[in-house]
C-alpha cells in the first residue's frame, strides 16, 4: 500500500511503502566492533528471517467506482448498465513481521487502517484472517492477531536499533509489488531522520536497501537476524525505489507495540510547549543562552510546562540527564514517557548561560493535539 507526500518542495516525493523513543547510543556504542560478515552470513540470515515476514492483503468498501471505470467496457446486459457503481471494494497489500509464536503481527498503520477485511499469508502459503489489536496512526504502527487455530510460528527477535552504525549492512524483507517474499540488501545510510513530513513522530533509519510498494510493514534486520526496523516509506521522484528508504527503529516500535497489546492504544506524555531546534543563527538572533538544544517558542497556559515554570526563550539542553540536540529528539522522548511522570529538564534561560534544573510533571497528550512537545 503506498501513499505519496512531498518531502521537500521540488526535491522528492515521499511514499509510504505499502514517536516515539529517541535513539540514544549506549556508552561506547559508537566504538563497538563492526558486525562480522562472511560470504555465508548474508544467505544464512536471509534464509533464517524470511519465514518471519508475512504478506498482508486488505480490502475496504469505497463509494463510487475506481477512476479507471468506464461504462464502455461494461456488459450492456448487466444490471445498472451505463451508471457508475455506488460502491466498490478497494484492495491493497503490504507486509508484516511475526513477533509472537501465537500469531501476533507488527506492521504499519497505513497498511491496515480502515480495512474491512484483513488476510495474512504465512510462509507455507496458508491464509488467515486477522483482527486489529491496536493502531497508532501518529507513529504509523499497528498490531494484528491471526484468528483461528494458528500453528506455532517463527517470531523475529528485536534488536537494539540504538547500536546501529552508519554503513552497517542490513536486509529488507517484504512483498514488493505483490510478487512474493523478497530480500534486498543495503546499508544504514543515516539515523534519526526527522522532519520528513511523513508521520507525526519520526526517528527514521535511512537505508539504501531496495524498498518498494508492498514493502510497508516488512522487516529491516541486521546481520544477526534481529529486527531493527519496520520498513515504512521511500523518497522518490518516480514513486519507485531510488535508493532512499525509511524504517521505524525497533527501539521506537517495540514500546509502542507493547502499549497497543496491553491497552489497545498509545498513551503519550505531554509537556504543553511549542519548540524549535536551536541553531547558531537562531541563538544569535534571539539572544538565546545556548547554541544547541530545543528552544521554547511558547507555553500552553496552565499546561505542565507552565506549572513547572518554563518560559518562552528557555532552551532545554537535556532531559533526565540525556542530551537534547533537537526539537524532534525532545518531542519523541517526552512522548514515550508515561503521563504523571516527573522529569528533570536542564534549561538555559534567554541571554543567560547558567543552567538550572526544572522538574515538570507530564500530563497526557490530548488526542487532538498535533506538533506539540509531548
FENZI-V639355 format. One record per residue. N is the residue number from 1. PSI is psi as a letter, one per 30 degrees, with the letter a starting at -180 (none if undefined). BURIAL is b if it has 16 or more other ideal C-beta (glycine too) atoms within 10 Angstrom, else e. D_FIRST is the distance of its C-alpha to the first C-alpha in whole Angstrom. Layout:
n:N psi:PSI burial:BURIAL d_first:D_FIRST
n:N psi:PSI burial:BURIAL d_first:D_FIRST
This chain:
n:1 psi:k burial:b d_first:0
n:2 psi:k burial:b d_first:4
n:3 psi:l burial:e d_first:7
n:4 psi:k burial:e d_first:10
n:5 psi:l burial:e d_first:14
n:6 psi:k burial:e d_first:17
n:7 psi:e burial:b d_first:18
n:8 psi:k burial:e d_first:22
n:9 psi:k burial:e d_first:23
n:10 psi:g burial:e d_first:24
n:11 psi:e burial:e d_first:22
n:12 psi:l burial:b d_first:19
n:13 psi:k burial:b d_first:15
n:14 psi:k burial:b d_first:13
n:15 psi:k burial:b d_first:9
n:16 psi:k burial:b d_first:7
n:17 psi:h burial:b d_first:6
n:18 psi:none burial:b d_first:3
n:19 psi:a burial:b d_first:21
n:20 psi:l burial:b d_first:23
n:21 psi:k burial:b d_first:26
n:22 psi:k burial:b d_first:27
n:23 psi:j burial:b d_first:27
n:24 psi:k burial:e d_first:31
n:25 psi:k burial:e d_first:33
n:26 psi:l burial:e d_first:35
n:27 psi:k burial:e d_first:39
n:28 psi:f burial:e d_first:39
n:29 psi:e burial:e d_first:36
n:30 psi:f burial:e d_first:36
n:31 psi:g burial:e d_first:38
n:32 psi:l burial:e d_first:37
n:33 psi:k burial:e d_first:37
n:34 psi:l burial:e d_first:35
n:35 psi:k burial:e d_first:33
n:36 psi:k burial:e d_first:35
n:37 psi:k burial:e d_first:33
n:38 psi:l burial:e d_first:35
n:39 psi:f burial:e d_first:34
n:40 psi:f burial:e d_first:33
n:41 psi:e burial:e d_first:31
n:42 psi:e burial:e d_first:28
n:43 psi:e burial:e d_first:28
n:44 psi:e burial:e d_first:29
n:45 psi:e burial:b d_first:26
n:46 psi:e burial:b d_first:24
n:47 psi:f burial:e d_first:25
n:48 psi:e burial:e d_first:26
n:49 psi:f burial:b d_first:22
n:50 psi:e burial:b d_first:20
n:51 psi:f burial:b d_first:21
n:52 psi:g burial:b d_first:20
n:53 psi:k burial:b d_first:16
n:54 psi:l burial:b d_first:14
n:55 psi:k burial:b d_first:12
n:56 psi:k burial:b d_first:10
n:57 psi:k burial:b d_first:9
n:58 psi:l burial:b d_first:9
n:59 psi:l burial:b d_first:11
n:60 psi:l burial:b d_first:13
n:61 psi:k burial:e d_first:16
n:62 psi:k burial:e d_first:16
n:63 psi:k burial:e d_first:19
n:64 psi:l burial:e d_first:20
n:65 psi:l burial:b d_first:19
n:66 psi:l burial:e d_first:16
n:67 psi:f burial:e d_first:17
n:68 psi:g burial:e d_first:18
n:69 psi:k burial:e d_first:20
n:70 psi:j burial:e d_first:24
n:71 psi:f burial:e d_first:27
n:72 psi:e burial:e d_first:29
n:73 psi:g burial:e d_first:27
n:74 psi:k burial:b d_first:27
n:75 psi:j burial:e d_first:30
n:76 psi:f burial:e d_first:33
n:77 psi:f burial:e d_first:35
n:78 psi:l burial:e d_first:31
n:79 psi:k burial:e d_first:32
n:80 psi:g burial:e d_first:31
n:81 psi:k burial:e d_first:31
n:82 psi:f burial:e d_first:30
n:83 psi:k burial:e d_first:29
n:84 psi:k burial:e d_first:25
n:85 psi:k burial:e d_first:23
n:86 psi:f burial:e d_first:23
n:87 psi:k burial:e d_first:20
n:88 psi:l burial:b d_first:17
n:89 psi:k burial:e d_first:15
n:90 psi:k burial:e d_first:11
n:91 psi:k burial:e d_first:9
n:92 psi:l burial:b d_first:6
n:93 psi:l burial:b d_first:5
n:94 psi:a burial:b d_first:6
n:95 psi:l burial:b d_first:9
n:96 psi:l burial:b d_first:12
n:97 psi:k burial:b d_first:16
n:98 psi:k burial:b d_first:19
n:99 psi:f burial:b d_first:21
n:100 psi:k burial:e d_first:24
n:101 psi:f burial:e d_first:26
n:102 psi:g burial:e d_first:26
n:103 psi:g burial:b d_first:22
n:104 psi:k burial:b d_first:20
n:105 psi:k burial:b d_first:17
n:106 psi:k burial:b d_first:15
n:107 psi:a burial:b d_first:12
n:108 psi:k burial:b d_first:10
n:109 psi:e burial:b d_first:11
n:110 psi:f burial:b d_first:7
n:111 psi:e burial:b d_first:6
n:112 psi:f burial:b d_first:9
n:113 psi:k burial:e d_first:11
n:114 psi:f burial:e d_first:13
n:115 psi:k burial:b d_first:12
n:116 psi:f burial:e d_first:15
n:117 psi:k burial:e d_first:15
n:118 psi:k burial:b d_first:13
n:119 psi:k burial:b d_first:14
n:120 psi:k burial:b d_first:14
n:121 psi:k burial:b d_first:16
n:122 psi:a burial:b d_first:18
n:123 psi:e burial:e d_first:20
n:124 psi:g burial:e d_first:23
n:125 psi:f burial:e d_first:20
n:126 psi:k burial:e d_first:21
n:127 psi:k burial:e d_first:19
n:128 psi:k burial:b d_first:19
n:129 psi:k burial:e d_first:18
n:130 psi:k burial:b d_first:17
n:131 psi:l burial:e d_first:18
n:132 psi:k burial:b d_first:17
n:133 psi:e burial:b d_first:20
n:134 psi:l burial:b d_first:19
n:135 psi:k burial:b d_first:16
n:136 psi:j burial:b d_first:17
n:137 psi:f burial:e d_first:15
n:138 psi:e burial:b d_first:17
n:139 psi:g burial:b d_first:16
n:140 psi:h burial:b d_first:13
n:141 psi:k burial:b d_first:14
n:142 psi:l burial:b d_first:14
n:143 psi:k burial:b d_first:17
n:144 psi:l burial:b d_first:16
n:145 psi:k burial:b d_first:20
n:146 psi:k burial:b d_first:20
n:147 psi:l burial:e d_first:22
n:148 psi:a burial:e d_first:26
n:149 psi:j burial:e d_first:28
n:150 psi:k burial:b d_first:26
n:151 psi:l burial:e d_first:27
n:152 psi:j burial:e d_first:28
n:153 psi:l burial:b d_first:25
n:154 psi:j burial:e d_first:25
n:155 psi:l burial:b d_first:23
n:156 psi:k burial:b d_first:23
n:157 psi:k burial:e d_first:25
n:158 psi:k burial:b d_first:24
n:159 psi:l burial:b d_first:26
n:160 psi:j burial:b d_first:27
n:161 psi:f burial:b d_first:25
n:162 psi:f burial:b d_first:28
n:163 psi:g burial:b d_first:30
n:164 psi:k burial:b d_first:27
n:165 psi:k burial:b d_first:29
n:166 psi:k burial:e d_first:28
n:167 psi:f burial:e d_first:28
n:168 psi:k burial:b d_first:28
n:169 psi:k burial:b d_first:26
n:170 psi:l burial:b d_first:23
n:171 psi:k burial:b d_first:20
n:172 psi:k burial:b d_first:16
n:173 psi:k burial:b d_first:15
n:174 psi:a burial:b d_first:12
n:175 psi:i burial:b d_first:11
n:176 psi:k burial:b d_first:10
n:177 psi:g burial:e d_first:9
n:178 psi:g burial:e d_first:10
n:179 psi:f burial:e d_first:14
n:180 psi:l burial:e d_first:14
n:181 psi:k burial:b d_first:15
n:182 psi:k burial:b d_first:16
n:183 psi:k burial:b d_first:18
n:184 psi:l burial:b d_first:18
n:185 psi:k burial:b d_first:21
n:186 psi:a burial:b d_first:22
n:187 psi:l burial:e d_first:24
n:188 psi:j burial:b d_first:24
n:189 psi:e burial:b d_first:24
n:190 psi:l burial:e d_first:24
n:191 psi:l burial:b d_first:24
n:192 psi:h burial:b d_first:24
n:193 psi:k burial:b d_first:22
n:194 psi:a burial:b d_first:22
n:195 psi:h burial:e d_first:22
n:196 psi:f burial:b d_first:19
n:197 psi:g burial:e d_first:18
n:198 psi:e burial:b d_first:14
n:199 psi:l burial:b d_first:16
n:200 psi:e burial:b d_first:19
n:201 psi:k burial:b d_first:20
n:202 psi:k burial:b d_first:19
n:203 psi:h burial:b d_first:21
n:204 psi:k burial:b d_first:19
n:205 psi:k burial:b d_first:20
n:206 psi:k burial:b d_first:19
n:207 psi:l burial:b d_first:19
n:208 psi:g burial:b d_first:20
n:209 psi:k burial:b d_first:18
n:210 psi:k burial:b d_first:16
n:211 psi:k burial:b d_first:12
n:212 psi:a burial:b d_first:10
n:213 psi:k burial:b d_first:6
n:214 psi:f burial:b d_first:6
n:215 psi:f burial:b d_first:8
n:216 psi:k burial:b d_first:7
n:217 psi:f burial:b d_first:10
n:218 psi:a burial:b d_first:12
n:219 psi:k burial:b d_first:15
n:220 psi:k burial:b d_first:17
n:221 psi:l burial:b d_first:21
n:222 psi:a burial:b d_first:24
n:223 psi:g burial:b d_first:27
n:224 psi:g burial:e d_first:28
n:225 psi:g burial:b d_first:25
n:226 psi:k burial:b d_first:25
n:227 psi:j burial:b d_first:21
n:228 psi:g burial:b d_first:21
n:229 psi:l burial:b d_first:18
n:230 psi:j burial:b d_first:14
n:231 psi:k burial:b d_first:12
n:232 psi:e burial:b d_first:10
n:233 psi:l burial:b d_first:10
n:234 psi:l burial:b d_first:12
n:235 psi:k burial:b d_first:15
n:236 psi:k burial:b d_first:15
n:237 psi:f burial:e d_first:17
n:238 psi:f burial:e d_first:16
n:239 psi:f burial:e d_first:12
n:240 psi:a burial:e d_first:12
n:241 psi:k burial:b d_first:14
n:242 psi:g burial:e d_first:18
n:243 psi:g burial:e d_first:19
n:244 psi:j burial:b d_first:17
n:245 psi:l burial:b d_first:15
n:246 psi:k burial:b d_first:15
n:247 psi:k burial:b d_first:15
n:248 psi:k burial:b d_first:16
n:249 psi:k burial:b d_first:20
n:250 psi:e burial:b d_first:21
n:251 psi:f burial:b d_first:24
n:252 psi:e burial:b d_first:22
n:253 psi:e burial:b d_first:19
n:254 psi:e burial:b d_first:22
n:255 psi:e burial:e d_first:24
n:256 psi:e burial:b d_first:22
n:257 psi:e burial:b d_first:21
n:258 psi:e burial:e d_first:24
n:259 psi:e burial:b d_first:25
n:260 psi:e burial:b d_first:22
n:261 psi:e burial:b d_first:24
n:262 psi:e burial:e d_first:27
n:263 psi:f burial:e d_first:27
n:264 psi:f burial:e d_first:23
n:265 psi:l burial:e d_first:23
n:266 psi:k burial:b d_first:23
n:267 psi:k burial:e d_first:27
n:268 psi:k burial:b d_first:27
n:269 psi:l burial:b d_first:31
n:270 psi:k burial:b d_first:32
n:271 psi:e burial:b d_first:34
n:272 psi:h burial:b d_first:34
n:273 psi:l burial:b d_first:35
n:274 psi:k burial:b d_first:33
n:275 psi:l burial:b d_first:33
n:276 psi:l burial:e d_first:33
n:277 psi:k burial:b d_first:33
n:278 psi:k burial:b d_first:36
n:279 psi:l burial:e d_first:37
n:280 psi:e burial:e d_first:41
n:281 psi:e burial:e d_first:41
n:282 psi:e burial:e d_first:40
n:283 psi:e burial:b d_first:42
n:284 psi:e burial:e d_first:45
n:285 psi:e burial:e d_first:44
n:286 psi:g burial:b d_first:44
n:287 psi:h burial:e d_first:47
n:288 psi:l burial:b d_first:45
n:289 psi:f burial:b d_first:46
n:290 psi:l burial:b d_first:44
n:291 psi:g burial:e d_first:42
n:292 psi:k burial:b d_first:39
n:293 psi:a burial:b d_first:37
n:294 psi:j burial:b d_first:35
n:295 psi:k burial:b d_first:37
n:296 psi:j burial:b d_first:38
n:297 psi:e burial:e d_first:37
n:298 psi:l burial:e d_first:38
n:299 psi:k burial:b d_first:39
n:300 psi:k burial:b d_first:38
n:301 psi:k burial:e d_first:41
n:302 psi:g burial:e d_first:42
n:303 psi:l burial:b d_first:39
n:304 psi:e burial:b d_first:39
n:305 psi:e burial:b d_first:39
n:306 psi:e burial:b d_first:42
n:307 psi:f burial:e d_first:44
n:308 psi:f burial:b d_first:44
n:309 psi:g burial:e d_first:45
n:310 psi:k burial:b d_first:43
n:311 psi:l burial:e d_first:43
n:312 psi:k burial:e d_first:42
n:313 psi:f burial:b d_first:42
n:314 psi:k burial:b d_first:42
n:315 psi:k burial:b d_first:40
n:316 psi:j burial:b d_first:39
n:317 psi:f burial:b d_first:39
n:318 psi:l burial:b d_first:38
n:319 psi:k burial:b d_first:37
n:320 psi:h burial:e d_first:39
n:321 psi:f burial:e d_first:40
n:322 psi:k burial:e d_first:37
n:323 psi:k burial:e d_first:37
n:324 psi:j burial:b d_first:35
n:325 psi:f burial:b d_first:34
n:326 psi:l burial:b d_first:31
n:327 psi:e burial:b d_first:30
n:328 psi:e burial:b d_first:27
n:329 psi:e burial:b d_first:29
n:330 psi:e burial:b d_first:31
n:331 psi:e burial:b d_first:28
n:332 psi:e burial:b d_first:26
n:333 psi:e burial:b d_first:29
n:334 psi:e burial:b d_first:30
n:335 psi:e burial:b d_first:27
n:336 psi:g burial:b d_first:27
n:337 psi:k burial:b d_first:31
n:338 psi:k burial:e d_first:32
n:339 psi:k burial:e d_first:34
n:340 psi:f burial:e d_first:37
n:341 psi:k burial:e d_first:38
n:342 psi:k burial:e d_first:40
n:343 psi:l burial:b d_first:39
n:344 psi:j burial:e d_first:41
n:345 psi:k burial:b d_first:41
n:346 psi:k burial:b d_first:43
n:347 psi:k burial:b d_first:43
n:348 psi:k burial:b d_first:45
n:349 psi:l burial:b d_first:47
n:350 psi:k burial:b d_first:47
n:351 psi:g burial:e d_first:49
n:352 psi:j burial:b d_first:50
n:353 psi:f burial:e d_first:50
n:354 psi:k burial:e d_first:51
n:355 psi:k burial:e d_first:48
n:356 psi:l burial:e d_first:48
n:357 psi:k burial:e d_first:46
n:358 psi:k burial:b d_first:45
n:359 psi:k burial:e d_first:44
n:360 psi:k burial:b d_first:41
n:361 psi:j burial:e d_first:40
n:362 psi:k burial:b d_first:36
n:363 psi:a burial:b d_first:35
n:364 psi:k burial:e d_first:32
n:365 psi:k burial:b d_first:29
n:366 psi:k burial:e d_first:29
n:367 psi:e burial:e d_first:26
n:368 psi:g burial:e d_first:26
n:369 psi:k burial:e d_first:27
n:370 psi:l burial:e d_first:25
n:371 psi:g burial:e d_first:25
n:372 psi:l burial:b d_first:29
n:373 psi:k burial:b d_first:30
n:374 psi:none burial:b d_first:29
